[in-house]
Amino acid sequence: MRVVAGSEGSKDFRQAELDRHLEAMSRFVEQTLQTKAKAPCCTLILRSPASAPAQVLTLMKDALTEAGIRAKVIFAKLEPEGDLRKLFATLSALSPEADGRELIRWARNPRLLDAHEQVAYGRDMCWSGDAMRRDADKRNPLALFETDAPEAALRARHAFKALWAASVPAPAHLLDARDTKPCGAYEQAADTLVTVLRGPAQGWPLVRH
């Protein structure tokens, strides 16, 4: 089923977007608890820590922990720093045994920014939005959610894997206020050019950026 949402004011759109991701994540948690899936993972390609899916991860940390859901994120921008640190704390709580440097990566290479925002909620639900380089206030307020779509979710996971390999670890001093290592200590951006392909989708609800 597809549901199309029309243009709204920027404030109303941001709230509606947050509500849709809260609904999608809640559905993912419910399905995980019902099926008792082993260590399901949510992968996110986002413009910044202020993006709605990142906010939802933080808001639903307890429910995600109960369901045993892990998550990894790629950002185009590592700000606002306060939101970035809150999200890192959430990701670390969801994957307490993981190396913190392997929970968030930065698509620092400008050639990677044409990749679209995208979230894979497990193995059969995903969301696609606008290109990461697009300013938040200049987006076309349409996005695409897909449920019961294992092929689309698989494409989203492959896109994430490719972009992850071409991105760099986020500087530790931005993730944890206790870390004071200078930014110059971190690796340079990869030169790999990644093309993220997205096939035609069916979905619920349809709100394409």
C-alpha positions in Angstrom: 0.0 0.0 0.0 1.2 3.5 -0.8 0.3 6.7 1.0 1.3 10.0 -0.5 1.7 13.1 1.8 1.6 16.5 0.2 3.7 19.5 1.0 3.4 21.1 4.4 5.1 23.9 6.3 8.7 23.0 7.3 7.8 22.7 11.0 4.8 20.5 10.3 6.8 18.4 7.8 9.6 17.8 10.3 7.0 16.6 12.9 5.2 14.4 10.4 8.5 12.9 9.3 9.5 12.2 12.9 6.1 10.6 13.5 6.4 8.3 10.5 9.8 7.1 11.6 8.6 6.5 15.1 5.8 4.4 13.6 8.2 2.5 11.3 10.7 1.8 14.2 7.9 0.7 16.5 6.7 -1.7 13.9 10.3 -3.0 13.5 10.6 -3.5 17.3 7.2 -5.3 17.4 8.1 -7.7 14.6 11.5 -8.4 16.1 9.9 -9.3 19.5 7.3 -11.5 17.8 9.7 -13.4 15.6 12.5 -13.4 18.1 14.9 -12.6 15.3 18.6 -13.0 16.3 20.5 -9.7 16.6 18.6 -7.7 13.9 20.4 -4.6 12.6 19.1 -1.2 11.5 21.4 0.6 9.0 21.1 4.3 8.4 22.5 6.7 5.8 21.7 10.2 6.9 22.4 13.8 6.3 23.1 14.6 10.0 22.4 13.6 13.6 19.4 16.0 13.4 17.7 13.7 10.8 14.4 12.2 12.0 15.6 8.5 11.9 18.6 9.4 14.1 16.3 11.2 16.6 14.0 8.2 16.7 16.9 5.9 17.6 17.7 8.0 20.6 14.0 8.3 21.6 13.5 4.5 21.4 16.7 3.4 22.9 15.0 1.3 25.7 12.6 -0.4 23.3 15.5 -1.2 20.9 17.6 -2.6 23.7 14.8 -4.8 24.9 14.3 -6.2 21.3 18.1 -6.7 20.9 18.3 -4.4 17.9 21.7 -3.0 16.9 22.3 -0.1 14.5 25.1 1.5 12.5 25.0 5.0 10.9 26.7 6.9 8.1 26.5 10.7 8.2 27.2 13.4 5.7 27.5 16.0 8.5 28.7 15.4 12.0 26.7 18.1 13.6 24.9 19.2 15.7 27.6 17.7 18.1 25.1 17.4 21.0 22.8 15.2 18.9 25.8 13.2 17.6 27.0 12.4 21.1 23.5 11.4 22.2 23.2 9.1 19.2 26.7 7.6 19.8 25.7 6.9 23.4 22.5 5.1 22.1 24.5 3.0 19.5 27.0 2.1 22.2 24.2 0.9 24.5 22.7 -1.2 21.7 26.1 -2.8 20.9 28.0 -2.7 24.2 30.7 -5.1 22.9 31.3 -3.3 19.6 34.2 -1.0 18.9 32.8 2.4 19.1 34.7 3.5 16.0 32.6 1.0 14.0 29.2 2.4 14.9 29.3 5.7 13.1 31.1 6.7 9.9 31.5 10.0 8.0 30.9 10.3 4.3 33.6 12.9 4.2 34.4 12.7 0.5 32.2 15.2 -1.3 31.6 12.7 -4.1 29.7 10.5 -1.8 27.0 13.1 -0.9 24.8 12.2 -3.9 23.8 9.1 -2.1 20.3 9.3 -0.8 19.3 9.2 2.9 18.2 5.6 3.5 17.3 3.4 6.4 16.9 -0.4 6.4 14.7 -1.5 9.2 15.7 -5.1 9.4 15.2 -7.4 6.4 11.8 -6.3 4.9 11.3 -2.7 5.6 13.2 0.4 4.4 12.9 4.2 3.8 14.5 6.4 1.2 14.8 10.2 1.2 16.5 13.0 -0.6 20.2 13.2 -1.4 22.5 13.8 1.6 23.9 17.0 0.1 20.5 18.7 -0.1 20.0 21.3 2.6 17.3 20.3 5.1 15.2 23.4 4.4 15.3 22.8 0.6 14.1 19.3 0.4 11.2 18.1 -1.7 8.9 16.9 1.2 8.4 13.4 -0.2 9.9 10.2 1.1 9.3 6.5 0.4 8.6 3.9 3.1 8.4 0.2 2.0 7.1 -2.7 4.1 7.1 -6.4 3.3 9.8 -5.6 0.7 12.8 -7.9 1.3 14.3 -7.1 -2.1 14.2 -3.3 -1.4 15.6 -3.8 2.0 18.4 -6.0 0.6 19.3 -3.2 -1.9 19.4 -0.7 1.0 21.8 -3.0 3.0 24.1 -3.4 -0.1 24.1 0.4 -0.6 24.9 0.9 3.1 27.8 -1.6 2.9 29.3 0.1 -0.2 29.0 3.6 1.3 30.4 2.4 4.7 33.5 1.0 3.0 34.1 4.4 1.3 33.5 6.5 4.4 35.8 7.1 7.4 35.4 6.7 11.1 33.9 9.7 12.9 36.6 11.6 14.9 36.4 10.2 18.5 36.6 13.7 20.1 33.2 14.5 18.5 31.6 11.3 19.8 32.7 11.5 23.4 33.4 14.7 25.3 35.9 12.8 27.4 38.1 12.1 24.3 40.4 15.0 23.5 42.4 13.4 20.7 43.1 16.1 18.0 41.2 15.8 14.7 44.5 15.5 12.7 45.0 12.0 14.1 42.3 10.5 12.0 42.5 8.9 8.6 41.9 10.8 5.4 38.8 10.3 3.3 38.8 7.4 0.9 38.9 8.3 -2.8 36.5 5.6 -3.8 33.5 6.8 -5.8 30.4 4.9 -4.8 27.2 4.9 -6.8 24.2 4.0 -4.7 21.5 2.4 -6.8 17.8 2.4 -5.8 15.3 0.3 -7.7 11.6 1.0 -8.1 9.7 0.5 -4.9 6.4 -0.3 -3.5 5.6 0.9 -0.1 3.9 2.2 2.9 3.6 5.1 3.6 4.9 6.9 0.5 6.4 10.2 1.3 9.3 10.6 -1.1 11.8 13.5 -0.6 
